[in-house]
Amino acid sequence: MRRKLRTAIAKPKLTQKRNLRAAVHRHRTFTKQGFLERSFTLAFRGLVYPQIWEDPAVDLEALQIMPGSHVVTIASGGCNVLSYLTADPGHITAVDLNAAHIALIRLKLCAARHLPDHETFFGFFGHANEEGNVAAYKRYVQPHLDA
C-alpha cells in the first residue's frame, strides 16, 4: 500500500491571492458584475472551503475509478485523495487554489508513508495535542517532507 501512495500534486504557480482573483474576477472592475465579484472576494477572503459535504464512497461509485485510472481532484483537506487511493488508481493529481490545502495533503501523504503504524497516524491527525506527536513528526515525517 505504501508504494501506492503516489500522487502528483500541482503546486500553485501564482500566489493564492492571484489565483483567487483570476478565478473569481472575470469582469472589468468598473462594471456591475465586476463590482459584485470584488465585493464577494472582499467579504469572503478568509473563507476557502470552510466545509465540505462530499462523500468519497459516492464519488468512488460514480467515478468508477479503476487500477491505472488518472484522477484529478480538488485537494481540499486531502480526505478524498486518500479515499481515492483505495481504488488503486495509477495517478492522482490534486489541485487547489489554497496553498494550505496542498501543504496539508502533502503532510498527510508523507505521514501515511513514514509513520510506523495506523495508531500513530490516527494519533497524529486525530489527537493533535497528544504528547508524542512532536517526536513522531520530527523522527518520521519531517525528514521526508519536500520544500
N, C-alpha and C positions, 0 to 999 in steps of 0.2 A: 504494500500500500504506500509506503514512503516514497518509492520511486514514481508513483502515480501522482504525487503532489507537485506536479509541474504546472506552471501557468505563465503566460505572458501577460504581464500587467502593464498597460500603457501608462507611461509617466506623462503627466500633463506638460506639453511643450510651452504653454503660456501659463502665466500665473492664474491662480484661482479666480481672482477678480476679473482678469481679462477674459477668461473662459466663460464666466457667468455673463459678462457684458455681451460677448459675442453670441451666446445662446438666447439671451432674453431681448436685447436691444436690436430689433430688426428694422425699426422705422426711424426716420430722421428725428433728431432731438426736438425740434420746434413744430412738431405735428401733434395732433391729439393722441394718436397711438403711441408716438414716441414719448410724450409726457406720461402716459399711463404706464408704459413699460419701465421708465425710470423711477416712477413713484413706487411701483411694485418692488424693484430691486432695492430701493432705499428702505422700504418698510420691512422687507424680509431678508436683508443682507446677512443676518446671523443664522437664519434657518435654512439649512440644506439637508433634506431627507431627515426631518426630526422624528418621523415614524415611518415604518414600512409595514405593509399589510400583505406582502407576497406570501405565498405558500409554496415552498420549494417542491413538496410532494406533487402538487397540482402541476407545477412547471415541468417537472420531470416527465409526468404522464403526457402533457400537451406537447412538449418539445420532442419527445421520443428520442432522447439522447442515446446514442449507441457507441460502443467502443470505436474509437477513431474519429468521432464527430469533432467539429470545431465549434465551440460555444462562445458567443460574445454576450457579455452581460454587464450590467452596472455593478461596480464593486460594492457600493454601499458599505454595510458593516462586515461583509465577507461571508455571511451565513449561506447565501445562495451559491456562491462559488464553491464553498466546502461541500454543500449538499450535492451539487452537480458532479463533483469528483466521484461520488458513489456510483455513477453510471459509467465510469471508466472512459471519459472522452479522451481523444487524442490530444486536445489542446483547449485551454480556456483563455480567452482574452477578456480581462476585466478593465473597464474604463470608468472614470468618474471625474466630474468637474471639481470635486472636493479632494484636495491633496491628502487630507487627513484620512479619508476612506481608503485611498491607495496605500498609505502607510500602515493602516490597521490590517488590511488583508495580507500585506507582506509580513507583518508581525505574526499573524495567525498561521500563515503557511510555514514560516520559519520555525515557530513553536511546535507545530504538528510534526515537522521533520526531525526536530532535535531534542525536544523534551523526552525524558525516558519512558513515560507511560501515560495512559489516559487520565489517571488520577492526578498527576502533576499538571497536565494540560487543563483539566477541569478546574483545578485549584487556581491556576494562573489566571484564567479568564472568568471563572465563576465566583471566585472569592478573592478579589483583588487585594484585600487587606491582610491576607494570610502572611504570616511571618517569613515563611520560606520562599516566597515569590521573588524577592530581590535576588537572593542567592541563586535560585533556579535560572532567572534571567541572565545573570552575569556568567554563570557556568555553561549553560546550554544554548541560550538564544543569542545574546549579544555578539559573540564571536562570529556568528553566521549571518548577521544582518548585512544587507547591502547598504551602500551610501545613500 
